[in-house]
Amino acid sequence: MTLLLEVAVASAADVAGATEGGADRLAYAVRGPSGPRSPDLAAASAVLREAEIPVRIVLRLRDDYTTTGG
């Protein structure tokens, strides 16, 4: 069994510390009123540029966990 350490980051400024701390991959989302939400494109791009390890970005645009298909 392979174990991975996934670390949640709040911004591109957190990437270096997470990586230095041993993260195998990163999770990125912004805090919304009802849970994690999708970050804007510029913020997501900044995190991706800083990271040399895989990044999982939350894709959630609505308050619930459904989609309109758009």
PDB file with one MODEL, atoms N, CA, C and O in Angstrom:
MODEL        1
ATOM      1  N   MET A   1       0.831  -1.157   0.000  1.00  0.00           N
ATOM      2  CA  MET A   1       0.000   0.000   0.000  1.00  0.00           C
ATOM      3  C   MET A   1       0.891   1.240   0.000  1.00  0.00           C
ATOM      4  O   MET A   1       1.843   1.332   0.775  1.00  0.00           O
ATOM      5  N   THR A   2       0.573   2.190  -0.877  1.00  0.00           N
ATOM      6  CA  THR A   2       1.299   3.450  -0.935  1.00  0.00           C
ATOM      7  C   THR A   2       0.478   4.526  -0.253  1.00  0.00           C
ATOM      8  O   THR A   2      -0.702   4.701  -0.557  1.00  0.00           O
ATOM      9  N   LEU A   3       1.086   5.230   0.647  1.00  0.00           N
ATOM     10  CA  LEU A   3       0.416   6.330   1.332  1.00  0.00           C
ATOM     11  C   LEU A   3       0.878   7.649   0.747  1.00  0.00           C
ATOM     12  O   LEU A   3       2.058   7.835   0.451  1.00  0.00           O
ATOM     13  N   LEU A   4      -0.072   8.568   0.583  1.00  0.00           N
ATOM     14  CA  LEU A   4       0.230   9.901   0.085  1.00  0.00           C
ATOM     15  C   LEU A   4      -0.201  10.928   1.112  1.00  0.00           C
ATOM     16  O   LEU A   4      -1.205  10.751   1.803  1.00  0.00           O
ATOM     17  N   LEU A   5       0.553  11.986   1.204  1.00  0.00           N
ATOM     18  CA  LEU A   5       0.179  13.093   2.074  1.00  0.00           C
ATOM     19  C   LEU A   5      -0.379  14.210   1.201  1.00  0.00           C
ATOM     20  O   LEU A   5       0.358  14.839   0.440  1.00  0.00           O
ATOM     21  N   GLU A   6      -1.687  14.455   1.313  1.00  0.00           N
ATOM     22  CA  GLU A   6      -2.330  15.547   0.578  1.00  0.00           C
ATOM     23  C   GLU A   6      -2.531  16.690   1.558  1.00  0.00           C
ATOM     24  O   GLU A   6      -3.114  16.508   2.627  1.00  0.00           O
ATOM     25  N   VAL A   7      -2.044  17.873   1.190  1.00  0.00           N
ATOM     26  CA  VAL A   7      -2.117  19.039   2.062  1.00  0.00           C
ATOM     27  C   VAL A   7      -3.001  20.089   1.409  1.00  0.00           C
ATOM     28  O   VAL A   7      -2.825  20.410   0.233  1.00  0.00           O
ATOM     29  N   ALA A   8      -3.945  20.621   2.164  1.00  0.00           N
ATOM     30  CA  ALA A   8      -4.802  21.699   1.667  1.00  0.00           C
ATOM     31  C   ALA A   8      -4.045  23.020   1.775  1.00  0.00           C
ATOM     32  O   ALA A   8      -3.446  23.326   2.806  1.00  0.00           O
ATOM     33  N   VAL A   9      -4.083  23.793   0.698  1.00  0.00           N
ATOM     34  CA  VAL A   9      -3.455  25.109   0.700  1.00  0.00           C
ATOM     35  C   VAL A   9      -4.543  26.160   0.499  1.00  0.00           C
ATOM     36  O   VAL A   9      -5.553  25.907  -0.158  1.00  0.00           O
ATOM     37  N   ALA A  10      -4.322  27.348   1.076  1.00  0.00           N
ATOM     38  CA  ALA A  10      -5.289  28.433   0.977  1.00  0.00           C
ATOM     39  C   ALA A  10      -4.912  29.444  -0.087  1.00  0.00           C
ATOM     40  O   ALA A  10      -5.741  30.254  -0.502  1.00  0.00           O
ATOM     41  N   SER A  11      -3.652  29.400  -0.535  1.00  0.00           N
ATOM     42  CA  SER A  11      -3.183  30.336  -1.558  1.00  0.00           C
ATOM     43  C   SER A  11      -1.836  29.845  -2.101  1.00  0.00           C
ATOM     44  O   SER A  11      -1.269  28.867  -1.612  1.00  0.00           O
ATOM     45  N   ALA A  12      -1.348  30.539  -3.108  1.00  0.00           N
ATOM     46  CA  ALA A  12      -0.050  30.192  -3.691  1.00  0.00           C
ATOM     47  C   ALA A  12       1.074  30.355  -2.667  1.00  0.00           C
ATOM     48  O   ALA A  12       2.105  29.690  -2.767  1.00  0.00           O
ATOM     49  N   ALA A  13       0.881  31.230  -1.690  1.00  0.00           N
ATOM     50  CA  ALA A  13       1.907  31.449  -0.661  1.00  0.00           C
ATOM     51  C   ALA A  13       2.105  30.218   0.222  1.00  0.00           C
ATOM     52  O   ALA A  13       3.145  30.088   0.867  1.00  0.00           O
ATOM     53  N   ASP A  14       1.139  29.328   0.261  1.00  0.00           N
ATOM     54  CA  ASP A  14       1.231  28.129   1.100  1.00  0.00           C
ATOM     55  C   ASP A  14       1.946  26.966   0.426  1.00  0.00           C
ATOM     56  O   ASP A  14       2.295  25.988   1.087  1.00  0.00           O
ATOM     57  N   VAL A  15       2.166  27.060  -0.866  1.00  0.00           N
ATOM     58  CA  VAL A  15       2.695  25.921  -1.629  1.00  0.00           C
ATOM     59  C   VAL A  15       4.090  25.524  -1.159  1.00  0.00           C
ATOM     60  O   VAL A  15       4.351  24.339  -0.952  1.00  0.00           O
ATOM     61  N   ALA A  16       4.975  26.472  -0.990  1.00  0.00           N
ATOM     62  CA  ALA A  16       6.351  26.149  -0.598  1.00  0.00           C
ATOM     63  C   ALA A  16       6.390  25.436   0.747  1.00  0.00           C
ATOM     64  O   ALA A  16       7.097  24.439   0.892  1.00  0.00           O
ATOM     65  N   GLY A  17       5.653  25.923   1.722  1.00  0.00           N
ATOM     66  CA  GLY A  17       5.645  25.295   3.043  1.00  0.00           C
ATOM     67  C   GLY A  17       5.076  23.890   3.013  1.00  0.00           C
ATOM     68  O   GLY A  17       5.582  22.992   3.686  1.00  0.00           O
ATOM     69  N   ALA A  18       4.016  23.700   2.228  1.00  0.00           N
ATOM     70  CA  ALA A  18       3.422  22.365   2.112  1.00  0.00           C
ATOM     71  C   ALA A  18       4.399  21.391   1.472  1.00  0.00           C
ATOM     72  O   ALA A  18       4.519  20.244   1.901  1.00  0.00           O
ATOM     73  N   THR A  19       5.087  21.855   0.452  1.00  0.00           N
ATOM     74  CA  THR A  19       6.058  21.006  -0.240  1.00  0.00           C
ATOM     75  C   THR A  19       7.239  20.677   0.673  1.00  0.00           C
ATOM     76  O   THR A  19       7.669  19.526   0.755  1.00  0.00           O
ATOM     77  N   GLU A  20       7.751  21.684   1.348  1.00  0.00           N
ATOM     78  CA  GLU A  20       8.866  21.467   2.268  1.00  0.00           C
ATOM     79  C   GLU A  20       8.456  20.552   3.423  1.00  0.00           C
ATOM     80  O   GLU A  20       9.290  19.836   3.977  1.00  0.00           O
ATOM     81  N   GLY A  21       7.191  20.578   3.778  1.00  0.00           N
ATOM     82  CA  GLY A  21       6.693  19.733   4.861  1.00  0.00           C
ATOM     83  C   GLY A  21       6.432  18.295   4.452  1.00  0.00           C
ATOM     84  O   GLY A  21       6.046  17.471   5.282  1.00  0.00           O
ATOM     85  N   GLY A  22       6.640  17.987   3.177  1.00  0.00           N
ATOM     86  CA  GLY A  22       6.526  16.606   2.733  1.00  0.00           C
ATOM     87  C   GLY A  22       5.273  16.249   1.961  1.00  0.00           C
ATOM     88  O   GLY A  22       4.999  15.067   1.755  1.00  0.00           O
ATOM     89  N   ALA A  23       4.502  17.239   1.526  1.00  0.00           N
ATOM     90  CA  ALA A  23       3.276  16.952   0.774  1.00  0.00           C
ATOM     91  C   ALA A  23       3.603  16.219  -0.529  1.00  0.00           C
ATOM     92  O   ALA A  23       4.560  16.556  -1.226  1.00  0.00           O
ATOM     93  N   ASP A  24       2.788  15.214  -0.838  1.00  0.00           N
ATOM     94  CA  ASP A  24       2.897  14.507  -2.113  1.00  0.00           C
ATOM     95  C   ASP A  24       1.999  15.132  -3.168  1.00  0.00           C
ATOM     96  O   ASP A  24       2.272  15.035  -4.365  1.00  0.00           O
ATOM     97  N   ARG A  25       0.917  15.778  -2.714  1.00  0.00           N
ATOM     98  CA  ARG A  25       0.031  16.518  -3.620  1.00  0.00           C
ATOM     99  C   ARG A  25      -0.701  17.557  -2.788  1.00  0.00           C
ATOM    100  O   ARG A  25      -0.720  17.500  -1.558  1.00  0.00           O
ATOM    101  N   LEU A  26      -1.304  18.512  -3.494  1.00  0.00           N
ATOM    102  CA  LEU A  26      -1.990  19.616  -2.844  1.00  0.00           C
ATOM    103  C   LEU A  26      -3.469  19.613  -3.202  1.00  0.00           C
ATOM    104  O   LEU A  26      -3.864  19.132  -4.264  1.00  0.00           O
ATOM    105  N   ALA A  27      -4.276  20.154  -2.305  1.00  0.00           N
ATOM    106  CA  ALA A  27      -5.694  20.376  -2.564  1.00  0.00           C
ATOM    107  C   ALA A  27      -5.935  21.873  -2.416  1.00  0.00           C
ATOM    108  O   ALA A  27      -5.477  22.492  -1.456  1.00  0.00           O
ATOM    109  N   TYR A  28      -6.666  22.455  -3.383  1.00  0.00           N
ATOM    110  CA  TYR A  28      -6.895  23.893  -3.333  1.00  0.00           C
ATOM    111  C   TYR A  28      -8.363  24.212  -3.559  1.00  0.00           C
ATOM    112  O   TYR A  28      -8.970  23.760  -4.530  1.00  0.00           O
ATOM    113  N   ALA A  29      -8.918  24.985  -2.661  1.00  0.00           N
ATOM    114  CA  ALA A  29     -10.293  25.479  -2.749  1.00  0.00           C
ATOM    115  C   ALA A  29     -10.356  26.776  -1.951  1.00  0.00           C
ATOM    116  O   ALA A  29      -9.461  27.071  -1.159  1.00  0.00           O
ATOM    117  N   VAL A  30     -11.398  27.533  -2.160  1.00  0.00           N
ATOM    118  CA  VAL A  30     -11.617  28.726  -1.342  1.00  0.00           C
ATOM    119  C   VAL A  30     -12.799  28.460  -0.416  1.00  0.00           C
ATOM    120  O   VAL A  30     -13.669  27.644  -0.720  1.00  0.00           O
ATOM    121  N   ARG A  31     -12.817  29.135   0.680  1.00  0.00           N
ATOM    122  CA  ARG A  31     -13.874  28.938   1.669  1.00  0.00           C
ATOM    123  C   ARG A  31     -15.135  29.658   1.217  1.00  0.00           C
ATOM    124  O   ARG A  31     -15.109  30.856   0.934  1.00  0.00           O
ATOM    125  N   GLY A  32     -16.224  28.931   1.152  1.00  0.00           N
ATOM    126  CA  GLY A  32     -17.513  29.506   0.793  1.00  0.00           C
ATOM    127  C   GLY A  32     -18.463  29.435   1.968  1.00  0.00           C
ATOM    128  O   GLY A  32     -18.126  28.838   2.990  1.00  0.00           O
ATOM    129  N   PRO A  33     -19.645  30.027   1.853  1.00  0.00           N
ATOM    130  CA  PRO A  33     -20.589  30.039   2.965  1.00  0.00           C
ATOM    131  C   PRO A  33     -21.093  28.644   3.346  1.00  0.00           C
ATOM    132  O   PRO A  33     -21.498  28.423   4.487  1.00  0.00           O
ATOM    133  N   SER A  34     -21.069  27.709   2.401  1.00  0.00           N
ATOM    134  CA  SER A  34     -21.564  26.361   2.705  1.00  0.00           C
ATOM    135  C   SER A  34     -20.524  25.291   2.379  1.00  0.00           C
ATOM    136  O   SER A  34     -20.870  24.166   2.020  1.00  0.00           O
ATOM    137  N   GLY A  35     -19.250  25.651   2.506  1.00  0.00           N
ATOM    138  CA  GLY A  35     -18.199  24.679   2.254  1.00  0.00           C
ATOM    139  C   GLY A  35     -17.242  25.133   1.170  1.00  0.00           C
ATOM    140  O   GLY A  35     -17.317  26.272   0.711  1.00  0.00           O
ATOM    141  N   PRO A  36     -16.342  24.250   0.756  1.00  0.00           N
ATOM    142  CA  PRO A  36     -15.334  24.625  -0.233  1.00  0.00           C
ATOM    143  C   PRO A  36     -15.966  24.980  -1.575  1.00  0.00           C
ATOM    144  O   PRO A  36     -16.954  24.374  -1.990  1.00  0.00           O
ATOM    145  N   ARG A  37     -15.380  25.969  -2.247  1.00  0.00           N
ATOM    146  CA  ARG A  37     -15.864  26.416  -3.552  1.00  0.00           C
ATOM    147  C   ARG A  37     -14.685  26.501  -4.519  1.00  0.00           C
ATOM    148  O   ARG A  37     -13.525  26.461  -4.109  1.00  0.00           O
ATOM    149  N   SER A  38     -14.996  26.617  -5.792  1.00  0.00           N
ATOM    150  CA  SER A  38     -13.965  26.763  -6.818  1.00  0.00           C
ATOM    151  C   SER A  38     -13.274  28.113  -6.686  1.00  0.00           C
ATOM    152  O   SER A  38     -13.935  29.133  -6.495  1.00  0.00           O
ATOM    153  N   PRO A  39     -11.963  28.127  -6.786  1.00  0.00           N
ATOM    154  CA  PRO A  39     -11.253  29.411  -6.784  1.00  0.00           C
ATOM    155  C   PRO A  39     -11.397  30.074  -8.149  1.00  0.00           C
ATOM    156  O   PRO A  39     -11.747  29.426  -9.135  1.00  0.00           O
ATOM    157  N   ASP A  40     -11.120  31.381  -8.189  1.00  0.00           N
ATOM    158  CA  ASP A  40     -11.134  32.037  -9.493  1.00  0.00           C
ATOM    159  C   ASP A  40      -9.917  31.586 -10.300  1.00  0.00           C
ATOM    160  O   ASP A  40      -8.951  31.066  -9.742  1.00  0.00           O
ATOM    161  N   LEU A  41      -9.972  31.784 -11.582  1.00  0.00           N
ATOM    162  CA  LEU A  41      -8.941  31.267 -12.486  1.00  0.00           C
ATOM    163  C   LEU A  41      -7.554  31.819 -12.172  1.00  0.00           C
ATOM    164  O   LEU A  41      -6.570  31.081 -12.224  1.00  0.00           O
ATOM    165  N   ALA A  42      -7.465  33.096 -11.850  1.00  0.00           N
ATOM    166  CA  ALA A  42      -6.149  33.689 -11.559  1.00  0.00           C
ATOM    167  C   ALA A  42      -5.519  33.064 -10.313  1.00  0.00           C
ATOM    168  O   ALA A  42      -4.321  32.781 -10.299  1.00  0.00           O
ATOM    169  N   ALA A  43      -6.316  32.849  -9.273  1.00  0.00           N
ATOM    170  CA  ALA A  43      -5.791  32.252  -8.044  1.00  0.00           C
ATOM    171  C   ALA A  43      -5.378  30.804  -8.277  1.00  0.00           C
ATOM    172  O   ALA A  43      -4.330  30.373  -7.795  1.00  0.00           O
ATOM    173  N   ALA A  44      -6.190  30.054  -9.009  1.00  0.00           N
ATOM    174  CA  ALA A  44      -5.849  28.662  -9.313  1.00  0.00           C
ATOM    175  C   ALA A  44      -4.574  28.600 -10.145  1.00  0.00           C
ATOM    176  O   ALA A  44      -3.720  27.746  -9.908  1.00  0.00           O
ATOM    177  N   SER A  45      -4.439  29.488 -11.106  1.00  0.00           N
ATOM    178  CA  SER A  45      -3.235  29.524 -11.946  1.00  0.00           C
ATOM    179  C   SER A  45      -1.993  29.816 -11.114  1.00  0.00           C
ATOM    180  O   SER A  45      -0.933  29.238 -11.355  1.00  0.00           O
ATOM    181  N   ALA A  46      -2.118  30.704 -10.142  1.00  0.00           N
ATOM    182  CA  ALA A  46      -0.978  31.042  -9.281  1.00  0.00           C
ATOM    183  C   ALA A  46      -0.529  29.826  -8.478  1.00  0.00           C
ATOM    184  O   ALA A  46       0.669  29.577  -8.344  1.00  0.00           O
ATOM    185  N   VAL A  47      -1.485  29.070  -7.943  1.00  0.00           N
ATOM    186  CA  VAL A  47      -1.131  27.862  -7.187  1.00  0.00           C
ATOM    187  C   VAL A  47      -0.450  26.850  -8.107  1.00  0.00           C
ATOM    188  O   VAL A  47       0.565  26.259  -7.739  1.00  0.00           O
ATOM    189  N   LEU A  48      -1.001  26.653  -9.289  1.00  0.00           N
ATOM    190  CA  LEU A  48      -0.421  25.692 -10.230  1.00  0.00           C
ATOM    191  C   LEU A  48       0.989  26.091 -10.661  1.00  0.00           C
ATOM    192  O   LEU A  48       1.852  25.230 -10.830  1.00  0.00           O
ATOM    193  N   ARG A  49       1.225  27.384 -10.840  1.00  0.00           N
ATOM    194  CA  ARG A  49       2.572  27.849 -11.231  1.00  0.00           C
ATOM    195  C   ARG A  49       3.593  27.592 -10.129  1.00  0.00           C
ATOM    196  O   ARG A  49       4.744  27.266 -10.419  1.00  0.00           O
ATOM    197  N   GLU A  50       3.189  27.734  -8.874  1.00  0.00           N
ATOM    198  CA  GLU A  50       4.099  27.546  -7.744  1.00  0.00           C
ATOM    199  C   GLU A  50       4.404  26.081  -7.465  1.00  0.00           C
ATOM    200  O   GLU A  50       5.479  25.752  -6.963  1.00  0.00           O
ATOM    201  N   ALA A  51       3.469  25.207  -7.785  1.00  0.00           N
ATOM    202  CA  ALA A  51       3.582  23.802  -7.387  1.00  0.00           C
ATOM    203  C   ALA A  51       4.374  22.977  -8.390  1.00  0.00           C
ATOM    204  O   ALA A  51       4.226  23.123  -9.603  1.00  0.00           O
ATOM    205  N   GLU A  52       5.215  22.109  -7.852  1.00  0.00           N
ATOM    206  CA  GLU A  52       5.929  21.131  -8.676  1.00  0.00           C
ATOM    207  C   GLU A  52       5.399  19.731  -8.415  1.00  0.00           C
ATOM    208  O   GLU A  52       5.950  18.748  -8.911  1.00  0.00           O
ATOM    209  N   ILE A  53       4.331  19.645  -7.635  1.00  0.00           N
ATOM    210  CA  ILE A  53       3.669  18.373  -7.342  1.00  0.00           C
ATOM    211  C   ILE A  53       2.216  18.498  -7.808  1.00  0.00           C
ATOM    212  O   ILE A  53       1.752  19.610  -8.061  1.00  0.00           O
ATOM    213  N   PRO A  54       1.491  17.389  -7.926  1.00  0.00           N
ATOM    214  CA  PRO A  54       0.105  17.462  -8.398  1.00  0.00           C
ATOM    215  C   PRO A  54      -0.779  18.325  -7.489  1.00  0.00           C
ATOM    216  O   PRO A  54      -0.600  18.360  -6.271  1.00  0.00           O
ATOM    217  N   VAL A  55      -1.733  19.017  -8.112  1.00  0.00           N
ATOM    218  CA  VAL A  55      -2.681  19.862  -7.390  1.00  0.00           C
ATOM    219  C   VAL A  55      -4.091  19.442  -7.788  1.00  0.00           C
ATOM    220  O   VAL A  55      -4.402  19.325  -8.974  1.00  0.00           O
ATOM    221  N   ARG A  56      -4.936  19.217  -6.795  1.00  0.00           N
ATOM    222  CA  ARG A  56      -6.360  18.949  -7.030  1.00  0.00           C
ATOM    223  C   ARG A  56      -7.116  20.214  -6.683  1.00  0.00           C
ATOM    224  O   ARG A  56      -7.064  20.689  -5.549  1.00  0.00           O
ATOM    225  N   ILE A  57      -7.823  20.759  -7.667  1.00  0.00           N
ATOM    226  CA  ILE A  57      -8.574  21.989  -7.465  1.00  0.00           C
ATOM    227  C   ILE A  57     -10.057  21.644  -7.383  1.00  0.00           C
ATOM    228  O   ILE A  57     -10.591  20.946  -8.246  1.00  0.00           O
ATOM    229  N   VAL A  58     -10.711  22.137  -6.343  1.00  0.00           N
ATOM    230  CA  VAL A  58     -12.139  21.876  -6.164  1.00  0.00           C
ATOM    231  C   VAL A  58     -12.923  22.589  -7.259  1.00  0.00           C
ATOM    232  O   VAL A  58     -12.706  23.770  -7.527  1.00  0.00           O
ATOM    233  N   LEU A  59     -13.832  21.858  -7.883  1.00  0.00           N
ATOM    234  CA  LEU A  59     -14.724  22.426  -8.889  1.00  0.00           C
ATOM    235  C   LEU A  59     -16.145  22.360  -8.329  1.00  0.00           C
ATOM    236  O   LEU A  59     -16.857  21.371  -8.504  1.00  0.00           O
ATOM    237  N   ARG A  60     -16.529  23.420  -7.663  1.00  0.00           N
ATOM    238  CA  ARG A  60     -17.858  23.494  -7.069  1.00  0.00           C
ATOM    239  C   ARG A  60     -18.323  24.942  -7.135  1.00  0.00           C
ATOM    240  O   ARG A  60     -17.778  25.810  -6.453  1.00  0.00           O
ATOM    241  N   LEU A  61     -19.340  25.199  -7.967  1.00  0.00           N
ATOM    242  CA  LEU A  61     -19.804  26.556  -8.198  1.00  0.00           C
ATOM    243  C   LEU A  61     -21.079  26.901  -7.448  1.00  0.00           C
ATOM    244  O   LEU A  61     -21.415  28.075  -7.295  1.00  0.00           O
ATOM    245  N   ARG A  62     -21.796  25.874  -6.977  1.00  0.00           N
ATOM    246  CA  ARG A  62     -23.073  26.101  -6.318  1.00  0.00           C
ATOM    247  C   ARG A  62     -22.988  25.724  -4.843  1.00  0.00           C
ATOM    248  O   ARG A  62     -22.040  25.068  -4.412  1.00  0.00           O
ATOM    249  N   ASP A  63     -23.989  26.147  -4.078  1.00  0.00           N
ATOM    250  CA  ASP A  63     -24.006  25.833  -2.648  1.00  0.00           C
ATOM    251  C   ASP A  63     -24.256  24.358  -2.378  1.00  0.00           C
ATOM    252  O   ASP A  63     -23.821  23.834  -1.352  1.00  0.00           O
ATOM    253  N   ASP A  64     -24.954  23.681  -3.288  1.00  0.00           N
ATOM    254  CA  ASP A  64     -25.185  22.261  -3.090  1.00  0.00           C
ATOM    255  C   ASP A  64     -24.173  21.455  -3.914  1.00  0.00           C
ATOM    256  O   ASP A  64     -23.278  22.031  -4.533  1.00  0.00           O
ATOM    257  N   TYR A  65     -24.308  20.181  -3.920  1.00  0.00           N
ATOM    258  CA  TYR A  65     -23.341  19.342  -4.628  1.00  0.00           C
ATOM    259  C   TYR A  65     -23.898  18.827  -5.949  1.00  0.00           C
ATOM    260  O   TYR A  65     -23.588  17.714  -6.374  1.00  0.00           O
ATOM    261  N   THR A  66     -24.721  19.645  -6.591  1.00  0.00           N
ATOM    262  CA  THR A  66     -25.265  19.288  -7.909  1.00  0.00           C
ATOM    263  C   THR A  66     -24.691  20.254  -8.937  1.00  0.00           C
ATOM    264  O   THR A  66     -23.981  21.195  -8.583  1.00  0.00           O
ATOM    265  N   THR A  67     -24.992  20.026 -10.181  1.00  0.00           N
ATOM    266  CA  THR A  67     -24.514  20.891 -11.245  1.00  0.00           C
ATOM    267  C   THR A  67     -25.642  21.213 -12.202  1.00  0.00           C
ATOM    268  O   THR A  67     -26.613  20.465 -12.316  1.00  0.00           O
ATOM    269  N   THR A  68     -25.503  22.321 -12.881  1.00  0.00           N
ATOM    270  CA  THR A  68     -26.488  22.685 -13.894  1.00  0.00           C
ATOM    271  C   THR A  68     -26.064  22.136 -15.255  1.00  0.00           C
ATOM    272  O   THR A  68     -26.789  22.272 -16.240  1.00  0.00           O
ATOM    273  N   GLY A  69     -24.905  21.528 -15.303  1.00  0.00           N
ATOM    274  CA  GLY A  69     -24.392  21.020 -16.562  1.00  0.00           C
ATOM    275  C   GLY A  69     -23.560  22.039 -17.312  1.00  0.00           C
ATOM    276  O   GLY A  69     -22.937  21.705 -18.320  1.00  0.00           O
ATOM    277  N   GLY A  70     -23.539  23.260 -16.846  1.00  0.00           N
ATOM    278  CA  GLY A  70     -22.772  24.315 -17.513  1.00  0.00           C
ATOM    279  C   GLY A  70     -21.356  24.244 -17.125  1.00  0.00           C
ATOM    280  O   GLY A  70     -20.549  25.051 -17.585  1.00  0.00           O
TER     281      GLY A  70
ENDMDL
END
